[in-house]
Amino acid sequence: MKDFSNKIAAITGAGSGMGRALAIQLAEAGCHLSLADRSATGLAETERIVRTLAPRVRVTTFVFDVANREAMQAFADETAAAHGRVNLIFNNAGVALSSTIEGMAYADLEWIMNVNFWGVVHGTKAFLPYLKAAGEGHIVNTSSIFGIFAQPGMSAYNATKYAVRGFTESLRQELDMMQCGVSATCVHPGGIHTNIAQSSRISPNMIGFMVASEQQGKDDFEKFFITTADDAARAILRGVRRNSRRVLIGRDARAADWLARTLPAAYQALVVMSAKREAAKARRSAGRARAPDFAHTSTHNEAGNKPQQSLHGTGAGAEALAPDRQGETA
């Protein structure tokens, strides 16, 4: 798809971050929009900005949870009814959980899987028939650099983003075989400048294990946000125009991808070395108020090995710390 003028694009997570930036840039290119988010306030602000910048662009909005399959189907049906067709779906909404595996509640794991993975599945399956009917379409699914590169404390997020990657790569191959006029791109952002870090959810089991405090963990991740949401959106839309199979966003994402491809097993040892250094700092800081109980952390074993700290130094996947509300997978 070389031109977005007079096309119809649906975007989830449009209330802020990359979703809002995509909406603005598509509107400036003459693309009509169907926008969705869980945050009615954020969505209304995106709509206001778009209508101000591109008053001739048609805009419809929907407030719902992408984990709800019936709601997603209604979003697709109503988008097609309101606009006459659909050409693009950006499955951008997402959340994150920072927790040890041992300390993670099943309810939290199900929650993040329902939003990050099943939300993408719901959006893809609901919109694909409409994209095929339009004769020209593109599906853009947001994974993460954490869909390529893993680190401790982000197992649930890693699992969902690896799942999105595999799902989208298989989808792209099927669409290539079908030659139906529809294609797909998987997006892997690195650290994106949004309010993600300060709105993030960090499990209490991480305090004293990988971070000294919840606020310190948020602040540390925010230091490595090196790409703006506007630049990320431009990279995504460039990828759609080029029909790219995947889009890496930011030099941190490209560096982490190179490391994972060059040292597919050994990179983990590098993560552990960096993690141990940072974990020691976190323990010293947290220990001033309370000594951490490592018997309840996920990497303690009978040999008394020390716990590990996340790899802050690469800046890879800093966007993973997303807020509880959807729309900030930036």
C-alpha positions in Angstrom: 0.0 0.0 0.0 1.8 3.1 -1.3 -0.8 5.7 -0.6 -3.0 6.2 2.5 -5.2 8.9 0.9 -9.0 8.0 1.1 -8.1 4.7 2.8 -9.9 3.6 6.0 -7.7 2.7 9.0 -8.8 1.2 12.3 -6.4 1.7 15.3 -6.6 0.2 18.7 -4.8 1.9 21.6 -5.4 5.2 19.8 -5.9 7.2 23.0 -2.2 8.0 23.5 1.4 7.1 22.5 2.0 5.4 19.1 -1.7 4.9 18.5 -2.3 8.6 18.7 0.7 9.4 16.5 -0.4 6.9 13.9 -3.9 8.5 13.9 -2.4 12.0 13.4 -0.1 11.0 10.6 -2.6 9.0 8.8 -5.2 11.8 9.0 -2.6 14.2 7.6 -2.2 11.8 4.7 -5.9 11.9 4.0 -6.8 8.6 5.6 -10.2 8.2 7.3 -10.1 6.8 10.8 -11.9 4.4 13.2 -10.2 4.8 16.6 -10.5 2.6 19.7 -9.2 2.7 23.3 -10.2 1.8 26.8 -9.7 5.4 27.9 -12.6 7.6 26.8 -10.7 10.7 27.8 -7.6 9.9 25.8 -9.6 8.8 22.8 -11.6 12.1 22.9 -8.3 14.0 22.9 -7.0 12.1 19.9 -10.2 12.7 18.1 -10.0 16.5 18.9 -6.5 16.7 17.6 -7.3 14.8 14.4 -10.4 16.9 13.6 -8.4 20.1 14.2 -5.6 19.1 11.9 -7.6 17.3 9.2 -11.2 18.5 9.3 -12.1 16.7 6.1 -11.2 13.3 7.5 -14.0 11.1 8.8 -13.5 9.9 12.3 -15.4 7.4 14.4 -14.5 6.3 17.9 -15.2 3.2 20.1 -14.4 2.6 23.7 -13.9 -1.0 24.6 -11.4 -3.7 25.8 -9.6 -5.6 23.0 -9.7 -8.7 25.2 -13.4 -8.8 24.6 -13.9 -10.8 21.4 -17.5 -9.8 20.9 -16.6 -6.1 21.3 -13.8 -6.4 18.8 -16.1 -8.0 16.3 -18.6 -5.2 16.9 -15.8 -2.6 16.3 -15.0 -4.2 12.9 -18.6 -4.5 11.9 -19.5 -0.9 12.9 -16.3 0.4 11.3 -17.1 -1.2 7.9 -20.8 0.0 8.2 -19.8 3.6 9.0 -17.0 4.0 6.5 -18.1 1.6 3.7 -14.9 -0.5 3.8 -11.7 -1.1 5.8 -8.2 -1.1 4.5 -5.9 -1.1 7.5 -6.0 -2.5 11.1 -3.3 -1.5 13.6 -3.5 -3.9 16.5 -1.6 -1.5 18.8 -3.2 -1.8 22.2 -1.3 -3.5 24.9 -0.4 -3.7 28.6 2.5 -5.1 30.6 3.4 -6.9 33.8 6.8 -6.8 35.5 7.0 -9.8 37.9 8.9 -12.8 38.8 7.6 -16.1 37.5 7.3 -17.6 40.9 5.5 -14.6 42.3 3.2 -14.0 39.4 -0.6 -14.7 39.9 -2.3 -16.7 37.3 -4.9 -14.0 37.1 -2.2 -11.5 36.0 -0.8 -13.9 33.5 -4.3 -14.5 32.0 -4.9 -10.8 32.0 -1.8 -9.8 30.0 -2.3 -12.8 27.6 -5.9 -11.8 27.0 -5.0 -8.2 26.0 -1.6 -8.5 24.3 -2.0 -11.8 22.4 -5.7 -12.5 22.2 -6.4 -8.8 21.5 -4.2 -9.1 18.4 -5.9 -12.3 17.4 -9.3 -10.8 17.9 -8.4 -7.7 15.8 -6.8 -9.8 13.0 -9.7 -12.2 12.6 -12.4 -9.6 13.0 -11.0 -7.3 10.3 -9.3 -9.7 7.8 -12.6 -10.5 5.9 -13.2 -6.8 5.5 -9.7 -6.1 4.3 -10.0 -8.9 1.7 -13.4 -7.6 0.6 -11.8 -4.1 0.1 -9.3 -5.7 -2.3 -6.3 -3.8 -0.7 -5.4 -4.1 2.9 -2.7 -4.3 5.6 -2.6 -5.7 9.1 -0.1 -4.2 11.5 0.5 -6.0 14.7 2.6 -4.5 17.5 5.0 -6.9 19.2 8.1 -5.5 20.9 11.8 -5.9 21.0 10.8 -8.2 23.9 9.4 -10.4 21.2 13.0 -11.0 20.0 15.1 -10.4 23.2 14.2 -11.8 26.6 15.1 -10.6 30.1 14.3 -11.5 33.7 11.3 -10.0 35.3 9.4 -9.7 32.0 8.4 -13.3 31.4 4.7 -12.7 30.9 5.3 -9.7 28.6 8.0 -11.7 26.7 5.6 -14.6 26.2 2.8 -12.4 24.8 5.1 -10.5 22.4 6.9 -13.6 21.2 3.4 -15.0 20.5 2.4 -11.9 18.5 5.6 -12.3 16.5 5.0 -15.9 15.6 1.3 -15.3 14.9 2.0 -12.4 12.6 4.9 -14.1 10.7 2.7 -17.1 10.0 -0.2 -14.8 9.0 2.1 -12.9 6.5 3.1 -16.2 4.9 -0.5 -17.3 4.5 -1.4 -14.0 3.0 1.5 -14.2 0.6 0.2 -17.6 -0.6 -3.3 -16.4 -1.0 -2.4 -13.3 -3.1 -5.6 -11.7 -1.9 -4.4 -8.1 -1.8 -3.8 -8.1 2.0 -0.5 -8.2 3.7 0.9 -8.0 7.3 3.7 -6.4 9.2 5.0 -7.2 12.7 6.3 -4.1 14.6 9.1 -4.4 17.3 9.5 -1.1 19.1 12.4 -0.3 21.5 12.2 2.5 24.0 9.5 5.0 23.0 8.9 8.4 24.6 5.4 8.1 26.1 4.0 8.2 29.6 4.3 4.4 29.7 6.9 4.1 32.5 5.2 6.4 34.9 1.9 4.6 34.3 3.3 1.1 34.6 2.4 -1.8 36.8 5.3 -3.3 38.8 4.6 -6.3 41.0 5.7 -5.9 44.7 7.8 -9.1 44.3 10.2 -7.0 42.1 11.0 -4.6 44.9 14.4 -5.4 46.4 14.9 -8.1 43.7 15.3 -6.1 40.5 14.4 -2.6 41.6 14.9 -0.7 44.8 11.4 0.8 44.6 8.5 1.0 42.2 9.3 4.6 41.3 13.0 3.9 40.9 12.1 1.1 38.5 9.9 3.4 36.4 12.5 6.1 36.4 15.3 3.8 35.3 13.2 2.4 32.4 12.3 6.0 31.3 16.0 6.9 31.0 16.3 4.7 27.9 13.3 6.1 26.0 15.2 7.3 22.9 12.6 7.3 20.2 9.6 9.6 20.0 6.1 8.3 19.3 6.0 10.4 16.1 9.2 8.8 14.8 7.9 5.4 15.7 4.7 6.1 13.8 6.7 7.3 10.8 8.7 4.1 10.8 5.6 2.0 11.0 3.9 3.7 8.1 7.1 3.6 6.0 7.1 -0.1 6.7 3.5 -0.5 5.4 4.4 1.5 2.2 7.4 -0.9 1.7 5.3 -3.9 2.6 8.0 -4.9 5.2 7.6 -8.1 7.0 8.8 -6.5 10.2 9.7 -3.1 11.5 12.4 -2.5 14.2 11.9 0.9 15.8 14.9 2.6 17.4 18.6 2.0 17.5 18.1 0.1 20.8 15.8 -2.3 19.0 18.2 -2.8 16.2 21.1 -3.4 18.6 19.2 -5.9 20.7 18.0 -7.7 17.5 21.6 -7.9 16.3 22.7 -9.3 19.6 20.0 -11.9 19.7 20.7 -13.0 16.2 24.5 -13.0 16.6 24.5 -14.7 20.1 21.1 -16.4 20.3 22.1 -18.3 23.4 25.1 -16.5 24.8 23.3 -13.1 24.9 21.5 -14.4 27.9 24.7 -14.6 29.9 25.4 -11.0 29.1 21.9 -10.1 30.4 22.6 -12.0 33.6 26.0 -10.2 34.1 24.4 -6.8 33.8 21.4 -7.9 35.8 23.5 -9.0 38.8 25.3 -5.7 38.9 22.1 -3.7 38.9 20.4 -6.2 41.4 23.2 -5.5 43.9 22.4 -1.8 43.7 18.7 -2.5 44.1 19.3 -4.7 47.2 21.6 -2.1 48.8 19.0 0.6 48.3 16.1 -1.5 49.4 18.0 -2.9 52.3 18.2 0.5 53.9 14.6 0.2 54.7 14.0 -3.6 54.6 16.2 -6.6 53.8 14.6 -8.5 50.9 13.4 -12.0 51.5 15.2 -13.8 48.6 13.6 -17.1 49.7 10.5 -15.9 47.8 12.2 -14.6 44.7 12.2 -16.6 41.4 16.0 -17.1 41.0 16.9 -18.2 44.5 17.9 -21.8 44.8 19.3 -24.2 47.4 22.8 -23.3 46.4 22.2 -19.7 47.5 22.7 -18.1 44.2 22.0 -14.4 44.1 19.0 -12.9 42.3 19.3 -11.1 39.0 18.5 -7.6 37.8 17.0 -6.6 34.5 19.2 -5.4 31.7 18.6 -1.7 31.9 21.8 -0.8 30.2 20.7 -1.9 26.7 17.6 0.3 26.6 16.0 -2.6 24.7 12.3 -3.0 25.1 11.9 -0.1 27.5 8.4 0.3 26.2 7.4 -2.9 27.8 6.4 -1.3 31.0 2.9 -0.3 29.9 0.0 1.0 31.9 -3.0 -1.0 33.1 -5.2 0.7 30.5 -4.6 -0.3 27.0 -3.2 1.9 24.3 0.4 2.5 25.4 2.3 -0.3 23.7 4.7 2.3 22.3 
